[in-house]
Amino acid sequence: MKLEDQVISLELAKRLKELGIKQESAFYWVQNDFDDPALGFTLHYQPSYRTDYSAFTVAELGEMLPAELWVEDKGVAYPEFINLGLGGWEVGYNLDSKKNLRMVFGSNEANARAKCLIY
């Protein structure tokens, strides 16, 4: 499996940085050439002096997502992670009654968890 399939996409990494998520992770999307942004970004094991964004892993996002949510007048909601096979992942929170509060879709588990954190 490629590393790109195990971390969040560049677009989600940018959004999490915009939202103020602390930029500490095992991997980073680093701009290839500061003078020529058209050269894009690649994954690295450490940040650089150039523009970079944390490329969070599934495990790192698992630590960020709450283990449970209290929903006023409804009770406690717990996280649910559904592997759709080759079709991606759904992540969200369910109430004790098994009613979904909100499920988000991602092409990989890391992207789905990032979208859930953003929501």
PEPEDA-V877066 format. One record per backbone hydrogen bond with DSSP energy under -1.0 kcal/mol. NH is the residue of the N-H (numbers start at 1). CO is the residue of the C=O. E is the energy in kcal/mol with one decimal. If there is no record, write none. Layout:
nh | co | e
NH | CO | E
NH | CO | E
This chain:
nh | co | e
5 | 2 | -1.4
6 | 3 | -2.1
8 | 56 | -1.6
13 | 9 | -2.3
14 | 10 | -2.5
15 | 11 | -1.9
16 | 12 | -2.5
17 | 13 | -1.9
18 | 14 | -2.3
19 | 15 | -1.8
20 | 17 | -1.5
21 | 16 | -2.3
24 | 22 | -1.6
28 | 44 | -2.4
29 | 53 | -3.3
30 | 42 | -3.0
31 | 51 | -2.8
32 | 40 | -3.2
36 | 33 | -1.0
39 | 36 | -2.2
40 | 37 | -1.9
42 | 30 | -2.1
44 | 28 | -2.3
53 | 29 | -2.1
55 | 27 | -2.6
61 | 57 | -2.3
62 | 58 | -2.2
63 | 59 | -1.4
65 | 61 | -2.3
69 | 77 | -2.5
71 | 75 | -3.3
74 | 71 | -2.5
75 | 71 | -2.4
77 | 69 | -3.2
78 | 94 | -3.0
80 | 92 | -2.8
82 | 90 | -3.1
84 | 88 | -2.9
87 | 84 | -1.2
88 | 85 | -1.4
89 | 106 | -2.8
90 | 82 | -2.2
91 | 104 | -2.3
92 | 80 | -1.9
94 | 78 | -2.9
95 | 99 | -2.3
98 | 95 | -2.8
101 | 93 | -3.0
104 | 91 | -2.9
106 | 89 | -2.5
112 | 108 | -2.1
113 | 109 | -2.5
114 | 110 | -2.5
115 | 111 | -2.4
116 | 112 | -1.9
117 | 113 | -2.3
118 | 114 | -2.4
119 | 115 | -2.3
